[in-house]
Structures are given as C-alpha cells and as structure tokens.
Amino acid sequence: MATINLKIAELRKRKGITQQELADVLGVSFQTISKWETGVTMPDLSILPTLADFFCVTTDELLGLKALEGEQYIPSNKNSNTYWNSQLEYLLRTRKQMWNIDYIQFLIEKVWNISKPINILDCGCGYGFLGTILLPLLPDGSTYTGIDFSENLIKAGEEYFSNTNFKANLICDNVLTYTDNKKYDFVINQAVLRHLDNPKEFLMKMILLAKDGGIVACIEVSRPIESDGLYIKGMDYSYLCEKGGFYKLWDKELESQGRDYSISMKIPDMMKQFGLKNVDVRLNDKVSFITIDDENYDQIVSDFINSHGWHEQLLDEDDDKKIEFLINHGMDKKDADEYCKKQKKIARFLNKNKANLTYTHILGLMISYGRK
C-alpha cells in the first residue's frame, strides 16, 4: 500500500466527473470510490484495466508507477537562494577534495599564462572557495570578487576572508540581474551551470562582465565520468556504476525545466558561439584514493559519507516522497525503487565499514575557457 500512489482522484478531476458518476460507470458505491482515492482500500486487480481504459491511461500510470502524461512537473529547487542558504555544510565538505593545488598552479602559470596581478570575478561563488585556492597562487596584488544570491554563504565567506590578508569582496546578488560598470580580467564559476534553468543566459552574462581580452572559465562536473567514478572495495563496481532511470530523469529535467546535466560537454561550443576566442578544455587531474593509512582519514570519510547523503539516518527514512519525486521527474517506479534501495545499500556498507574503508573517487571536473 505504501508504494502505490493511485491517481484515481486526479484522473477523475481531469475528466470533470464526480465520485458518484465514476461509481455508476463501475457499478460500485461512491463510498468505494472515496476509499480508493484516500488509500483506505485498493480496487480489485480485475477492475484496474477497466479503470485505466476509462481514463485512457496505462495501468502503470493509474497506479502511480509512472508519471501521468501532462502531470504537473515539480521543479528542482536548486536554482533558488532558499536551497543554497542551507548548503554551507555540504559545500565545505565537498570542496575540500576537488583539487590538487599543484594543478591549479599549472593552470595559472602554464595554461592561462597569468604573470601579472589580475582582478577575478567568481559568479555563483558560494562562500568564496575558488578565491581561497586561487589568491595564494596568483601574483601579488590580485583581487577576488565573488557574487552569490545566498545570504548565508556570502556571510560565511566574509568571515573567512576577514581573517586573511587577501583582497576579497563578496557581493550578495543575483548574477543575472547584477549591474556593474567594472570589467574583470578573469570571470569564472565552478559547478554552477549544472544547477541552473538558464545556463546559456548565465554564461552570456559572465562574458559581458569580462574585459576585452579577458579570460572566461567554467568548471563543471562531467556526469558520465562522475557516474562511473566511484569504486568502493567490497562492493560490486558495476553495481555502483548503474544509472538506472537517470537518463530519463535528466531528459525530463532538461525538457521541463531547462536544467542540463550534460552542460559540461556543451560549454566549449557555447563559448565559441558567443564569440570567445582560443576556446579550449582541460580535465581536472584530481582523483581521491582513500585508505585507513591516510592522514585525517576519519574526517575525510565522514565528509564523503555525509556529502553524498549516505549517513545512518538514511536507513530509517521513508522513501515514498522521494520515489514520487523521481517518478515526477521521469523515472518509472522500478527505477525509482532501485535507486532508493541502492542508496541505502551503499549507506549501510559505508557505515558498517567506515573504520576501514578503501575507495577511489573521481568527479571529472571539465575546465572550459576562452578569451573575450
């Protein structure tokens, strides 16, 4: 019962009929219809095909195992400051393991050929993470400006930079509506476009804020690499790499919301279309190989588990709402069920063995850049 989400009430209202009218068609009482709609009882299996035919839907759609055609789509809220205001802990945990510092230095000195002080603008900066790793490596006199619409993240960044000697200016504003006559030598973002409903508009605004001859760079996770980028000793690697219905979910989110999980692969072409010159792409070399021998092992593993939502509380969570959301976003019931089971299986294994784990993890950060 808990895994079935009958759509009789919604279908009946779409058709514009009352419970009594539906009851008359099926030869039952309107009280029976009411019990079906409230989940008190279920229709007999023999009547399901009749109900499905009457409403011109499949049995899977009737049972809520698949989204109804034209069913109202519930957008992801990752494009809102309300969501990101609560994500400081997540960002602090995940950003620590994203970069090798020597690779950033290589990008600065050998790829971008930065030898003089520059003014950086970080669009969708969060708490200013990129500033914390770029400023120590850039020529003295370089400045960092970050823009983000999350008040909480900006406040956290201001507290951090207030205890340093770096020139940092954090602004709480929406990049898309932000106005500034100043142009920057280097305009950058990290893991922003994948969360947006309008990534092209965001990139165009970044280009607008760059000086002529300035660099525009976008750092985004490659979803194919990320999806195949986790090995946990003691678990089946092919099982960890299974994507289930995620391609359906990604297609649905792109169609209904504009949120594009393949954006990392498209950015170089977008940059070229928008007039940037010398467009090129690099792949971040960071791969995390973690064993019990690593310094700060306990903290690293704790961050890894919690940032992915594989904490012990997950094992006690009710999956019904999550499954309903996944179905609404394009998965079928089987894929949504399997995804939730997989998340709990991983969480159970990690928490049982967290005192002695070995795992390899790669995000596949693609670094696309060009000159205005």
Residue pairs with C-beta under 8 A, 6 or more apart in sequence:
1 39
1 42
2 318
2 320
3 320
3 323
3 333
3 337
4 42
4 63
4 64
5 63
5 64
5 320
5 324
6 36
6 37
6 39
6 42
6 43
6 62
6 63
6 64
7 57
7 61
7 62
7 63
7 64
7 68
8 22
8 33
8 36
8 37
8 51
8 62
9 37
10 68
10 71
11 55
11 57
11 62
11 68
12 18
12 19
12 22
12 33
12 37
12 55
14 55
15 55
18 30
19 30
19 33
19 34
19 37
20 30
20 33
22 30
22 33
22 54
23 29
23 30
23 32
23 33
25 54
26 33
26 47
26 50
26 51
26 54
32 41
34 40
35 41
36 42
36 43
43 51
48 59
48 62
48 63
49 59
51 62
52 58
52 59
52 61
52 62
55 62
57 68
57 69
58 66
60 66
60 332
60 333
61 67
61 68
61 69
63 333
64 324
64 327
64 333
65 327
65 332
65 333
65 334
66 327
66 332
66 333
67 327
67 328
67 330
71 328
73 252
73 256
73 257
73 328
73 329
74 325
74 328
74 329
75 197
75 256
75 257
76 253
76 257
76 259
76 329
77 83
78 84
78 195
78 259
79 195
79 196
79 197
79 259
81 149
81 150
81 151
84 126
84 148
84 149
84 150
84 152
84 153
85 150
85 151
85 152
85 153
86 152
87 150
87 153
88 127
88 152
88 153
88 156
89 306
90 307
91 126
91 127
91 129
91 153
92 127
93 303
93 304
93 306
93 307
94 303
94 307
95 129
96 300
96 303
97 286
97 288
97 300
97 303
97 304
97 361
98 284
98 286
98 363
98 365
99 133
99 284
99 286
100 285
100 286
101 133
101 137
103 284
103 285
103 286
104 133
104 134
104 137
105 137
107 282
107 367
108 114
108 134
108 137
108 138
109 115
111 282
111 369
112 186
112 215
112 217
112 369
114 138
114 139
114 186
115 139
116 139
117 138
117 139
117 140
117 141
117 142
117 143
118 138
118 139
118 142
118 143
118 185
118 186
119 142
119 143
119 145
119 182
119 184
119 185
119 186
120 130
120 131
120 134
120 138
120 142
120 143
120 144
120 145
120 184
120 185
120 186
120 187
120 188
121 145
121 146
121 147
121 184
121 186
121 187
121 188
121 206
121 209
121 210
122 128
122 130
122 131
122 144
122 145
122 146
122 147
122 188
122 189
122 190
123 147
123 175
123 187
123 188
123 189
123 192
123 202
123 205
123 206
123 209
124 147
124 148
124 175
124 189
124 190
124 192
124 202
125 131
125 146
125 147
125 148
125 153
125 157
125 170
125 189
126 146
126 148
126 150
126 153
126 157
127 153
127 154
127 156
127 157
127 160
128 144
128 146
128 157
128 160
128 161
128 168
128 170
129 190
130 144
130 146
130 188
130 190
131 144
131 146
131 157
131 161
131 166
131 168
132 160
134 142
134 144
135 142
135 144
135 166
135 167
135 168
136 166
142 167
143 167
143 168
143 169
144 166
144 167
144 168
144 169
145 168
145 169
145 170
145 171
145 184
146 154
146 157
146 168
146 169
146 170
146 171
147 170
147 171
147 173
147 175
147 178
148 154
148 170
148 171
148 172
148 173
149 172
149 173
149 174
149 175
150 172
151 172
154 170
154 171
154 172
157 168
157 170
158 170
161 168
161 170
171 178
175 202
175 205
175 206
176 198
176 201
176 202
176 205
178 205
180 209
183 209
183 210
183 211
183 212
183 214
184 209
184 210
184 211
184 214
185 210
185 211
185 214
185 215
186 210
186 214
186 215
186 217
187 206
187 207
187 209
187 210
187 214
187 215
187 216
187 217
188 215
188 216
188 217
188 218
188 219
189 202
189 206
189 217
189 218
189 219
190 219
190 220
190 365
191 219
191 220
191 221
191 365
192 202
192 218
192 220
193 199
193 202
193 203
193 218
193 220
193 260
193 263
193 267
194 220
194 221
194 223
194 259
194 260
194 261
194 263
194 264
195 259
196 202
196 258
196 259
197 257
197 258
197 259
198 258
199 258
199 260
199 263
200 270
203 216
203 218
203 267
203 270
203 271
203 274
204 274
206 216
206 218
207 216
207 274
207 275
207 276
207 372
210 216
210 372
211 372
212 372
213 371
213 372
214 371
214 372
215 369
215 370
215 371
215 372
216 271
216 276
216 369
216 370
216 371
216 372
217 367
217 368
217 369
218 267
218 271
218 367
218 368
218 369
219 284
219 365
219 366
219 367
219 368
220 263
220 264
220 267
220 365
220 366
220 368
221 264
221 363
221 364
221 365
221 366
222 264
222 265
222 283
222 363
222 364
222 365
222 366
223 250
223 261
223 262
223 264
224 364
225 362
225 363
225 364
226 362
226 363
226 364
227 241
227 243
227 246
228 241
229 361
229 362
229 363
229 364
230 240
230 241
230 359
230 360
230 361
230 362
231 237
231 240
231 359
231 360
231 361
232 240
232 346
232 349
232 350
232 357
232 358
232 359
233 357
233 358
233 359
234 349
234 353
235 346
235 349
239 342
240 346
242 338
242 342
244 331
244 335
244 338
244 339
244 342
245 326
245 330
245 331
245 332
245 334
245 335
245 336
245 339
246 331
246 339
248 330
248 331
248 332
248 335
249 326
249 329
249 330
249 331
250 261
250 262
250 330
251 330
252 329
252 330
253 259
253 260
253 261
253 329
253 330
254 260
254 261
254 262
260 266
264 366
264 368
265 366
267 366
267 368
268 279
268 280
268 281
268 368
268 370
271 279
271 368
271 369
271 370
272 279
272 370
275 372
276 370
276 371
276 372
277 370
277 371
277 372
278 370
278 371
279 368
279 369
279 370
280 368
280 369
280 370
281 366
281 367
281 368
281 369
282 366
282 367
282 369
283 364
283 365
283 366
283 367
284 363
284 364
284 365
284 366
284 367
286 362
286 363
286 365
287 360
287 361
287 362
288 300
288 359
288 360
288 361
288 362
289 359
289 360
290 297
290 300
290 301
290 304
290 357
290 358
290 359
290 360
290 361
291 297
291 357
291 358
292 355
292 356
292 357
292 358
294 300
301 350
301 354
301 357
302 354
304 359
304 361
305 311
305 347
305 350
305 351
305 354
308 346
309 343
309 347
310 343
310 346
310 347
310 350
310 351
311 347
311 351
312 347
312 351
314 343
314 344
314 347
315 344
315 347
315 348
315 351
319 337
319 340
322 336
322 340
323 333
323 336
323 337
323 340
326 335
326 336
326 339
327 333
327 336
331 339
350 357
